[in-house]
Amino acid sequence: MRLKNWIKRRGPGIRGRLWKMMKCIRSGEQLRLDDMASSSESLATRDYSASYSSRAAEADIKIENSNIEEAESSLRESGYLNYEEARALLGRLEYQKGNIEGALHVFEGIDIASVTSKIKLSLSRRCEQNRRRSQSDAAPPMSMHAISLLLEAIYLKVKSLQGLGRFEEAARSCKVILDTLESALPEGIPESVSADWKLQDILNKAVELLPELCKLAGSLQEAILSYRRALLYNWNLNMETTTKLEKEFAVFLLYSGCDASPPNLRSQVDGSFVPRNNIEEAILLLLVLLRKFAAKKIEWDPTIMYHLSFALSVSGEQRALAHQVEELLPGIMERRERYSILALCYHGEGEQMIALNLLRNLLNNRENPDCVFELLLASKICATNMICVDEGITYACKALSKLRGRCDQMASVANCLQGILLSTQSRSVASDTERISKQTEALEVLERAEKMMRERDPSIIFHLSLENAEQRKLDTALYHAKQLLKLEAGSNVRSYILVARILSAQKQFVDAENVINAALDQTGKWDQGELLRTKAKLQIAQGKLQNAIDTYIYLLAIVQVRTKSSGSGKKLPKNRRNSDRSLEMETWHDLANLYTSLSKWRDAEACLSKSKIISPYSASRWHSTGLLYEAKGLHQEALKAFRAALDVEPNHVPSLVSTACILRRLGSQSIPIIRSFLTDAIRLDKTNHSAWYNLGLLYKADVSASALEAVECFEAAAFLEDSAPVESFRLRPDLEAHFAP
């Protein structure tokens, strides 16, 4: 009441005097107010000389009125304006007028250290009074209005520095705001403080701005710490600001290229999840956003799902992504997009039939007429399953019909998939005429795919080389394989393996081994497995048996170290774990067969026992066991082992051939039964020279068979053996999926 009466008694009114005050501050003069309590600090701007007044034009009336109202509020609360508050008002006026340099000059005259210490003391006292509900303590040195005014001045100084490109200084000044509040209120911002909407607004802006300033300054680790600080401390931020920070931090973690150390949580519950790397922390943040949407706290943002899809995919968690998509309410995501993502997830997890059924449901719906991507994906999945090859060809043809005259690059991919499917189909047909026809058509389609490429596609060139190699057109296959190496700049292991195996088929073993050695020099240890296995096979072909043993032992050491590292918390993608297990098991079998050929029975048995631990029901292990028994002269035991292999996998070609050989040697079965094993092996693998050779021997021993049939078999065996690689040109499906670009 006293202040009101005082204002009423003052002649023309306080607004007129405040107007004069603002003009005085701008001009650098001093205005003495006898009716005000004297301040220990001068109202004048001291160092803000009259040189600035020449740049200051007439201020906008609304801006002047706003600043005068601020000054009036300060006068009502404290009875005077001190030096810092006057500069805060004048600096804001200049900032609002767009005079950033002038505003910064004014703000730099504020003693930040002195102001922040008073702010800390004032805030801590106010919170203490509210907690005790007592007014007996000493009054805070600053009012809430003055605190807001000065924090706003620091914030506008930050914005001025940012506008001038001085990002490091801006970040340091912005950090002062947060340090001040966090130091004064270590338990978080209470409701009594956040009720001051202006102070809370400044706080929201400062918390949001600091990470951006750190990024602009190039301090990426500081940006990470700023984001974590913004989200972990109780700033009492609104939902919109928190959501924006969580999303921006997740995006930064995913795409910044900066490795973040695990967060150090101050209050962590025992057993709670702590992210170990960028991807896990980003996934955690994105899942939090999804939970907020499910609780109807925020609106749907499709980019959250896009970023989560990327994060879970690169971390090999396709099944987790599928579960997140399945949990979304109907209508959030379009049916086509939902089915496509789910199909990709299950395809990535190796659940090919689930993925194919999802695509079938989508493609059979007439409401989705233009599903070219889904048709291509369905045909790719069908190419991995002999039963679905015809269906896959249908999908590829449909995709080609829809792409006619539209996108040559996608049409090229569709032709490539059709060629792969025709090649797969050729391996299952009964007649030689039809097989040759399908192989010819497959090669033509793949060549057409290569010609249609606008940009050279490594996958198309790889399959063109592979198809030529399998048809024993080795020179053409080698040409395309070398082109592939150049195109990929040696970045893909499967290209090196293909070149080496083609060279081995040409009996250029030294050159093939040199290619593998070059690949090993450029490849990380974890990806060297199949390269080392091929190298060992090349060493065996050259008669370097001890070298081959050493290579196998080194390969097993790498696989076992990787297995131990995955068991200590470094989770590997599912397809990589399966690939490693398969590679280790096959390596033990190769080593067992090598020891068997050297008559080292105990070593061979030790290798097979190691393999049994990995997979007790393996056709390959039973076959290696049979070879060991056969080498020992235990033919009956060998026959039992080969039959056990066929019980596990009826189409295991090496066991079919070995069973036929043992039966022919024992003479306990009729020739037609033995011939059926060999013809089945040839039907499954027409390039198996051992099957053709043994069939020729069978025809030769059969008095009822013509000599011409035996000659044809021997000719086929000789041709195939002369052009046989040390290992099949085609990689195992798990390796093909792993090394595919």
MARBA-334780 format. One record per residue (C-alpha): x, y, z. Coordinates in steps of 0.001 Angstrom, whole numbers, plus 500000, padded with zeros to 6 digits. Each point is the difference from the previous one (the first is absolute). Layout:
N
    east   north      up
       X       Y       Z
...
END
This chain:
741
    east   north      up
  500000  500000  500000
  502860  502371  500781
  501509  499415  496545
  496643  500594  498319
  499463  503225  501894
  503541  501075  499186
  499402  499370  496274
  496743  501973  500099
  501657  502963  501704
  502727  500311  497348
  499070  502906  497635
  499666  498897  496337
  500132  496325  501081
  502608  497309  500125
  499587  498888  496361
  501302  503327  498780
  503026  499750  502223
  500692  496423  498917
  499866  501128  496382
  502639  502600  500836
  501993  497326  501816
  500193  497755  496922
  501077  502954  497852
  502603  500847  502613
  501424  496477  499978
  500241  500041  496204
  501702  503378  499905
  502498  499194  502735
  498814  502815  502317
  498988  499535  503640
  496594  500729  501475
  499703  500557  503743
  496681  499156  501618
  499841  501607  503386
  496828  498153  500897
  501589  496581  499485
  502102  498130  502471
  503617  500420  499030
  501668  496963  498458
  503572  498948  500594
  500356  499718  496236
  499605  502799  497479
  497078  499992  497661
  502195  501245  497212
  501600  497573  497593
  503521  501204  500844
  501882  498714  496994
  497111  500243  497592
  501045  503318  498477
  498218  502481  497837
  501500  498362  496923
  497232  497450  500219
  497268  502644  500110
  500718  500902  496385
  499025  496443  498954
  496826  499868  502097
  497046  501255  498005
  496587  500577  501442
  498798  496740  501542
  496757  498427  499078
  497249  501299  502315
  498854  496507  500990
  503525  498897  500882
  500564  503178  502062
  496747  499477  501857
  500899  496357  500700
  503365  500960  501472
  498478  502820  502036
  497477  497543  501420
  502884  497734  500984
  501741  502890  501701
  496795  500989  501740
  499617  496431  501309
  503521  500089  501390
  499340  503335  501647
  496784  498765  501553
  501825  496988  501510
  503251  501576  501159
  499589  503740  499709
  503050  500401  497716
  501716  498675  496851
  503586  498924  500513
  502755  500048  497396
  499544  496376  498773
  496233  500296  499678
  500320  503221  498036
  502440  498342  497600
  497722  496961  499718
  497112  502251  498935
  502056  502039  497556
  501674  496910  498533
  496639  498372  499400
  498763  503164  498310
  502939  499992  497592
  499639  496240  499351
  496312  500455  499167
  500937  502738  497562
  502412  497617  498266
  503157  501776  501125
  501803  496833  501135
  503457  501530  500332
  498658  502901  502043
  498003  497650  502207
  503069  497827  500582
  502034  503088  500945
  497405  500880  502614
  499715  496439  501367
  503780  499689  500340
  499893  502817  502542
  498050  497790  502410
  502099  498335  502704
  498848  496405  499406
  501873  498518  502990
  498453  502493  502415
  496522  499657  498519
  500002  496192  499993
  501177  499805  503625
  497082  502239  501024
  497584  497940  497928
  501193  496769  501650
  499627  501508  503465
  496556  501422  499226
  498645  496764  498536
  501368  497807  502774
  498534  502311  502674
  496605  500096  498308
  499853  496209  499779
  501097  499686  503615
  497266  502425  501104
  497375  498098  498037
  501155  496740  501545
  499840  501394  503525
  496926  502173  499268
  501693  502737  502011
  500644  503632  499211
  502344  500564  502951
  503181  499399  498017
  501882  502789  498285
  498334  501156  496804
  501622  498861  496722
  502274  502678  498510
  498149  499864  496658
  496341  499830  499019
  498709  497316  497599
  499425  502696  497427
  503622  501143  500233
  501204  496386  499730
  497944  499462  496858
  501193  503306  498529
  503689  499229  500524
  499767  496360  498833
  498242  501280  496903
  502898  502420  499481
  502481  497104  500121
  497826  498019  497587
  499773  502923  497548
  503763  500366  500259
  500238  496329  498977
  497722  500634  497019
  502073  503038  499014
  503217  497966  500090
  498315  497285  497962
  498880  502570  497429
  503583  501218  499685
  501336  496460  499520
  501820  499863  503343
  498621  496595  500892
  502512  498950  502668
  499444  503190  502001
  496249  499619  499534
  500117  496437  501328
  502009  501075  503051
  497573  502832  500766
  496990  497722  499522
  501545  497499  502363
  500216  502758  502644
  496183  500182  500106
  499635  496269  500581
  502922  499810  502443
  498509  502834  502040
  496577  498411  500294
  501338  496477  500566
  502363  501249  502729
  497270  502002  501738
  497400  497225  499685
  501843  496653  500082
  496769  498015  500493
  498371  501468  496914
  497813  502953  499123
  497139  500230  502528
  496462  501044  499116
  500438  503338  501809
  502788  500954  497597
  498515  498518  496832
  496786  501928  500733
  501843  503061  498744
  499138  499372  496349
  502685  502347  498689
  502783  498306  501951
  498759  496561  498882
  499849  501191  496386
  503619  501200  500150
  501007  496692  501574
  498238  497967  497278
  501753  501992  497289
  503434  499750  501645
  499744  496251  500562
  498959  499528  496377
  502646  502359  498595
  503129  498712  501770
  500350  496695  498049
  499546  501861  496708
  502731  502471  500918
  502359  497153  500926
  499362  498385  496620
  500614  503291  498177
  503238  500426  501967
  501108  496499  498989
  499961  498713  503583
  498077  496787  499351
  500767  498389  503348
  498815  503167  501761
  496816  499840  497935
  499384  496447  501240
  500553  501062  503609
  497679  502979  499496
  497230  497790  498649
  500373  497578  502901
  500028  502861  502470
  496841  501426  498450
  498172  496673  500273
  501298  498699  503337
  499752  503134  502179
  496572  501094  501201
  499652  503259  498050
  496212  499745  500136
  499908  500286  496215
  496739  499785  498124
  499157  496863  498018
  500624  501664  496642
  503541  501058  500910
  500878  496634  501560
  498679  498114  496961
  501958  502222  497632
  503211  499499  501986
  499560  496204  500122
  499456  499777  496260
  502868  502358  499125
  502362  498101  502315
  499020  496662  498467
  500613  501351  496492
  503352  501451  501090
  501090  496687  501522
  499060  498091  496847
  501485  502211  497316
  502658  502281  501533
  502833  497479  499742
  501084  500828  503549
  500477  497091  502421
  498295  500746  503301
  501259  498476  503218
  497305  498307  502144
  498045  502467  502155
  500916  500279  503661
  496606  499997  501710
  499960  501604  503428
  497030  498064  501310
  500028  496611  498367
  497850  497133  501186
  501879  496700  500312
  499449  497847  496956
  498666  502855  497874
  501014  500221  496359
  502911  502311  499174
  500678  500507  496275
  503501  498970  498993
  500316  501922  496735
  498390  502572  497716
  497581  497585  498378
  498645  498624  503272
  499561  503479  501479
  498216  501198  496856
  497716  496954  500025
  499174  500648  503654
  499052  503616  499269
  497868  499052  496987
  498198  497307  501999
  499263  502601  502689
  498429  502174  497298
  497912  497077  498780
  498771  499367  503543
  499018  503652  500298
  497995  499702  496818
  498331  496811  501238
  499047  501864  503185
  498558  502825  497818
  502416  502549  501435
  501341  501036  496579
  498776  500004  496405
  501124  497320  497555
  503274  500791  498252
  500827  497528  497182
  503684  500970  500056
  500312  498322  503419
  499227  496681  498344
  502406  500715  497134
  502899  500677  502371
  499099  497009  502190
  499910  497767  496906
  503498  501125  499083
  501355  499586  503527
  498587  496511  500563
  500991  498862  496502
  503665  500991  500292
  500177  498343  503423
  498580  496749  498591
  496770  500216  502018
  497517  499519  497167
  497718  497871  502157
  499808  502758  502619
  499085  502450  497231
  497276  497624  498816
  498547  499889  503516
  499945  503804  500175
  498180  500203  496661
  497534  497310  501047
  499212  501881  503220
  498965  503169  498161
  496277  500647  500012
  498129  499458  496711
  499848  503096  497840
  503295  501455  501222
  501975  498464  497164
  498656  499170  496555
  499350  496322  499397
  502463  499789  497122
  502790  501685  501986
  499328  497815  503032
  500102  496756  498000
  503107  501063  498073
  501939  500841  503182
  498913  496756  501685
  501002  497985  496934
  503434  501657  499966
  500425  499322  503724
  499185  496300  499771
  502061  499679  496823
  502953  501494  501873
  499430  497556  502874
  500042  497033  497593
  496260  499324  500417
  499477  499847  496257
  496598  498298  499937
  498505  502476  502491
  501316  502862  497861
  498659  498382  496824
  496554  499425  501521
  499802  503666  501015
  500870  501028  496452
  497473  497554  498578
  497262  501581  502124
  501003  503414  498720
  500409  499049  496342
  496716  498071  499853
  498138  503148  501039
  498688  501882  496960
  500181  503260  501935
  503800  499903  499573
  500496  499985  496218
  503442  501641  499882
  502137  497995  502404
  503200  499726  497962
  502317  499934  503020
  497910  497296  501676
  499999  497925  496783
  503783  500207  499805
  500401  499058  503661
  497635  497042  499594
  501908  498740  496958
  503301  500341  501884
  498643  497917  502891
  498644  497377  497585
  503467  499647  498452
  501266  498534  503303
  497311  497286  500108
  499901  497362  497259
  496287  499387  500640
  499050  503629  499282
  502125  500568  496891
  497067  500000  497554
  498122  502469  502209
  503082  502212  500131
  500272  500046  496196
  496357  501125  499864
  500718  502871  502402
  503077  501063  498008
  498014  500002  496741
  497252  502103  501621
  502584  502483  501213
  501500  500228  496501
  496578  500637  498455
  499341  502833  502471
  503450  501501  499438
  499825  500009  496223
  501012  503457  498814
  500396  501370  503554
  503225  499310  501906
  502795  498147  498210
  501998  499521  503193
  497144  498192  501776
  499236  498059  496824
  503640  498944  500016
  499580  498686  503555
  496815  498153  498995
  501837  498357  497091
  502832  499009  502326
  497565  498340  502413
  498291  498210  497113
  503392  498729  498828
  500830  498720  503507
  496628  498232  500182
  500463  498387  496567
  503466  498822  501051
  498545  498485  503181
  497231  498378  497966
  502532  498459  497606
  501564  498050  502865
  496743  498213  500765
  498808  498943  496521
  500365  496369  498990
  500881  500115  496310
  503340  501271  498730
  498312  501820  497131
  497779  501999  502314
  502879  500680  502353
  502177  501397  497212
  497056  502079  498752
  499417  501499  503452
  503712  500696  500489
  500197  501740  496623
  496929  502096  500788
  501390  500896  503436
  503254  501206  498449
  498129  502058  497379
  497838  501671  502635
  503012  500817  502171
  501814  501490  496994
  496897  502074  499257
  500022  501200  503609
  503622  501093  499608
  499228  501952  496810
  497061  501801  501623
  502038  501257  502942
  500195  503790  500118
  502434  499688  502887
  502059  496845  500267
  498468  497712  502618
  502503  497685  501762
  497289  497424  500744
  499101  499616  496312
  503632  499639  498919
  500624  497490  502804
  497131  497741  498943
  500966  500306  496320
  503533  498857  500854
  498675  497246  502269
  497644  498639  497337
  502785  499906  497401
  502258  498228  502495
  497390  497345  500799
  499500  499392  496278
  503795  499627  499786
  500467  503058  497809
  502980  500856  502130
  501677  502704  497893
  496791  502043  499804
  499342  499396  503690
  503504  501182  500920
  499618  503140  497869
  496783  500997  501799
  501464  499094  503406
  502992  502280  499414
  497642  502771  498888
  498130  499475  503249
  503183  500346  502061
  500758  503308  498262
  496455  501278  500469
  499966  499213  503729
  503625  501119  500459
  500659  496748  501842
  497464  500789  502731
  498042  496723  499866
  501412  496659  501100
  497732  497912  497768
  501493  501582  496846
  503509  498902  501006
  498730  496515  500800
  498282  499734  496611
  503137  501105  498126
  502160  497547  501963
  497641  497085  499413
  499761  500733  496266
  503809  500066  499832
  500109  496697  501898
  497612  498512  497437
  502552  501050  497358
  502644  498260  502160
  501789  503285  500638
  500409  499211  503688
  502920  502364  500671
  498146  502966  498481
  496885  499065  501925
  501920  499902  503279
  501551  503403  499209
  496497  501432  499540
  498956  498593  503368
  503124  501415  501671
  499236  503444  498530
  496464  499741  501355
  501277  499011  503453
  502229  503087  500076
  496979  502241  499393
  497455  498211  502177
  499400  500186  503732
  500609  496824  502001
  496320  499354  500674
  499267  499771  496253
  502943  497788  499080
  498337  496655  500744
  498888  498930  496527
  503165  501462  498464
  502180  497839  502264
  497908  496913  499297
  500433  500535  496241
  503725  500575  500521
  500318  496688  501844
  498228  498205  497144
  502406  501599  497517
  502969  498864  502112
  498632  496441  500051
  499645  500116  496197
  503693  500972  499789
  501041  497234  502389
  500897  502410  502841
  498202  497941  502607
  501804  501300  503083
  499397  503578  498862
  496333  499163  499586
  499854  498613  503553
  501563  503202  501341
  497485  502103  498059
  497066  497988  501389
  501329  500343  503564
  500370  503770  499575
  496460  500210  498622
  498590  498065  502965
  501854  502293  502410
  498376  503075  498404
  496525  498466  500151
  500407  498964  503639
  501263  503448  501049
  497009  501562  498279
  497657  497573  501746
  501503  500895  503391
  499708  503713  499284
  496329  499586  499098
  499478  498146  503262
  501525  502863  501994
  497276  502460  499047
  500754  500913  496385
  496850  498730  498358
  500331  498880  496377
  497198  500030  497429
  498183  496677  499712
  501156  499287  496431
  503632  500622  501030
  499677  497677  503019
  498576  497250  497778
  502685  500604  497393
  502771  499731  502596
  498603  496745  501395
  499665  498519  496524
  503512  501122  499029
  501536  498541  503164
  498204  496701  499535
  501008  499655  496326
  503592  500918  500864
  500171  497191  502581
  498689  497630  497326
  502564  501196  497429
  502779  499569  502538
  498721  496534  500948
  499979  498960  496327
  503546  501328  499596
  501231  498025  503033
  498175  496949  498632
  501892  500300  496703
  503236  500111  502045
  498899  496933  502056
  500018  502068  503223
  496957  498263  501464
  500100  501504  503491
  500281  503541  498702
  497090  499374  497635
  497893  498576  502844
  500817  503038  502191
  498816  502332  497231
  496738  498055  499599
  499364  500087  503748
  500398  503805  499898
  497551  500152  497127
  497489  497859  501896
  499863  502594  502790
  498936  502654  497480
  497403  497851  498215
  499460  496351  500955
  497614  499468  497062
  502075  501074  497020
  500017  498092  496710
  503451  501381  499256
  501364  498652  503316
  498541  496549  499381
  501543  500029  496524
  503459  500896  501370
  499578  497239  502598
  499206  497553  497189
  503117  501060  498083
  502068  499366  503148
  498535  496498  500400
  500532  499306  496305
  503658  501042  500244
  500404  497613  502931
  498485  497184  497923
  496830  499845  502133
  497575  499951  497067
  496876  498945  501910
  500476  502779  502555
  500643  502429  497144
  496743  498909  498313
  498083  500601  503253
  501497  503482  500285
  499099  500867  496392
  496437  498757  500536
  499776  502077  503190
  501004  503029  497946
  497217  499252  497509
  497523  499597  502859
  500873  503522  501131
  500093  501463  496465
  498641  497727  497235
  501398  502261  497259
  503568  500121  501329
  501876  499380  496747
  503435  498905  501429
  498251  497373  502171
  497998  498692  497011
  503213  499520  498007
  501908  498456  502935
  497106  497621  500760
  500023  498821  496387
  503794  499469  500108
  499826  497918  503200
  497103  497907  498713
  501848  499354  496715
  503122  499018  501939
  498085  497695  502349
  497970  498515  497153
  497069  499531  502369
  497445  501879  497906
  498766  499735  496445
  501289  502343  497320
  496642  501840  499561
  499976  500978  503703
  503574  501267  499805
  499207  501827  496754
  497013  501708  501636
  502293  501617  502594
  502286  501332  497275
  497214  501246  497739
  498414  501771  502960
  503342  501685  500711
  500326  501089  496351
  496406  501265  499975
  500781  502181  503005
  503466  501093  498813
  500715  499463  496330
  503546  501337  500374
  501118  497334  502506
  502812  498252  498117
  500319  497263  502646
  496383  498932  499441
  500510  499844  496212
  503237  498027  500389
  498468  497418  502337
  496961  499686  497752
  502394  499278  497111
  501697  497298  502079
  496589  498518  500765
  499013  499930  496321
  503376  498469  499146
  499468  497197  502520
  496427  499405  498859
  500022  497513  497140
  496472  501050  499013
  500993  503670  499535
  501520  501343  496787
  503617  501126  499921
  498860  503307  498492
  498175  500933  503223
  503154  499368  502011
  502083  502072  497560
  497574  502924  500206
  500163  499904  503785
  503803  499927  499982
  500133  502885  497507
  497644  502081  502157
  502051  499173  503116
  503267  500963  498287
  498606  503295  498704
  498469  500931  503361
  503125  499015  501955
  502218  502083  497716
  497788  503058  500614
  499083  499312  503644
  500814  502719  502553
  501496  499128  503377
  496640  500997  501508
  496602  500615  498434
  499717  503288  498095
  496805  500742  501879
  500357  501126  503614
  497922  498441  502741
  496628  501832  500414
  500964  501415  503407
  503258  501406  498603
  498250  501294  496893
  497603  501967  502233
  502872  501310  502125
  502274  501141  497165
  497263  501287  497674
  500410  503765  499369
END
